[in-house]
Amino acid sequence: MSAGRGAKRLIVATRNAKKLRELKRYLKGLTIKLVSLNDIAGAPPIIEDGTTFRVNAIKKALTISRFTDELVLADDSGLAVDILKGDPGVRSSRYAGEDALDHENNMKLLKSLEGVPLSRRKARFICHIAIADKGRLIRTIEQDCRGLIAFRVRGRSGFGYDPLFLIPKFNKTFGELGPRVKDRMSHRSKALRQAVRFLKAYL
């Protein structure tokens, strides 16, 4: 299905309101209109059944770009904890169940790490971005941010595992540091800065 194409726009392949706000904040350097899946009538559902963030991001970007025949940016991101062999990984948003809330995922993670000292709670946030245009994959980007998992939820900023993701340099979680600091160092911000540079050249 081809959308009417006037001015160039970028479809951000998410329906998650919190993630969309963050993505739009990072993409504000672009001069094209940003829309989400909530703006695309009849957009097909995407089952994120890949075993890697890269596979899921590419699947989302290509599915929506083929449906709309437009420029699409998709990301798949999550938390990988070393001692848990990379879990929760691609199931980060569903760690405590298919419809789990952020708080439930956080509580499950804390339970999984009971008794583990801080020095062994190493983790990283991973973000993989895929960009497609007219049904063709044109760029992929992956970045990460390393930290530790705190012993309790700390702070109310952000979403997902932000209140547990401790940045040793500040001894604060992303939930405590807030968006201004997070925007300088997060996995998603680093990946999207590269994406913005690519898109400016591409457009």
N, C-alpha and C positions, 0 to 999 in steps of 0.2 A: 504494500500500500504506500503510495507516495503522497507526502504532505505537500500542500501548496508552498512553493519556494519563492519568497520575495527576498527580503533581506536575510543574510546569512544568520543562522542562530546555532547555538550549541545546546544539545540535549544532554543534561546530566542524568544518567541512568539510575535514579533512585527515587523512592517514594518516602524515604525516611526524612521527616521534617528536620530533625536535629542535624543529621548528616548534611542535608541540603544547605542549611544555613552556614555550616562550616565550609562546605565546598564553595559556595558563592562568595564567602569572605576571601578565600584564597584566590579565586578566579576574577576578582574585581578589576584586575589590570587589563582584562580583555574588553574590547569595545563592541562585542557582539552580544545579542540578547541571549540570556541564559534561561532555559526552561527545564522542568523536571518531568518525570513520567506522569505526574499528576496532570500535566497539561496536554498529554498525548492520548487522544480518544482511542480506545480499543487496543492500547499497547499490550502485547502479549505477556503473560506471566513468564518469569524466568526462574527455573529451578537451579539453584546454585549447588550442583552436585559434583563439582570438580574436586580433585584432591589437593589442588594448590590454589593460592590466591590468583596467580597468573591465569590459570585456566578459567576460573570464574569471571574474572574481569573481562577477558576476551569474549567469553560467551555472552555476557551482558551487552558489551559494546556492539558486537556483530549482530545480535538478535534485533536490537532496537534500530541500528543503522539500516539493516535490510528491510525492516518494517516501514521506516519513515523515508529512506533514501536521503538521510541527512547526516550531519556531523554529530557524533555522539562521544561523550567521555564517560567511562564507567570505571569505578574502582572497586576492588575487593580488599578488605583490610581486616586485621584482627591481631590477636595477642598470641605469642608463642612463648611458653615458659620452659626453660632449659630442662629442669629436673622432671618435668612432666612430658618429656620427649616431644616438645613442640605443641602440646595441647594448651589451650583449646583450639588453636589453629583456625582452620576454615570453618569450624563450628563455633566460633567465638560468640556470635549473637544467639546461638541456640544451645549453649553449653549446658544449661539446666533444663532444656526441653525446647520443643519447636516454637512455642509462643512465650518463651521466658522473658521476664523483665530484666532490665539491667541489674537491679538489686539482687535478683535470684541468681544470675550468673556470677555476680561478685561473691555472694555467699558460698556458692559451690566451689569457686576457686579458693577462697580462704580455707574451706574445709579440706580441700585436696592438698593444701600446703601446711596443714596443722603439724606443729612440731619441727618444721623446717626452719633453720636459722636464716637470718637475713642474707648472709654471705652466699647462700645456696638458692636464693630466690631470684636469680637472674632471669630476665625476660626481655623481649623486644616486641614492639609494635611494628607490624609490617603493612605496607600499603603497595598494592600493585595497581597501576593505572593502564587502561587500554583505551586507545582513541581510534575510532573508525569513521569513515566517510563514504557515503553512497555504497554501503555494504562491504567495504574493504578495510581491513585492518591497516592502519598507517603508522602506529607508534605504540610501544609498551614501555613502561617505566616502573622500576621498583626501588623503594627506599625503606629504611627502617630507623627506629629510634630505640636505644637501649636504656634499660633501667632495672629496677628491682620491684618486687611485689611487696607492698606494705603489709603490716599485720592486721590492719583494720581499714575500713573505709574512711578516707580523709578528704574533706572538701566537697563542695556541691557544684563546682563548675564542670562543664563538659558533659560527656555521656559515656556509656559503655563502661570500660574498665578504668577510665581516667582517675577516679578517686582511689584506686589501688596502685596506680603506676607511679612509682617513686623515682624521682630524678635525684641521684646522690649529690650532685653539685649544689642543689638547693635544699636538700633534705625535705622536699615537699613533693606531693603528688601533682599530677596534672589537674586534679580536682581542686587543689589549693592554689596552684600557680595562676590559673585563669587563662583566658584566650590570648592575651598579648604575649606572654612568655611562650605558651604552647605553640603559637603561630610561628615562632622563630625556630623551633627545634623538632616539632613532631614529624613522624613518618609521613603523614598526609601532606603537611605543608612543604616538606622537602620534595616530595614527588610532584606536587602541583606547581611548585615554582618551575620545575623542569617542563611540565606540561604547558604552562603559560608561555615560556620561551619558545617552545616548539610551535604552539598554535599561532603566536604572533608572526612567526616566520612563514608558517603554512598558509595563513590567511592573506 
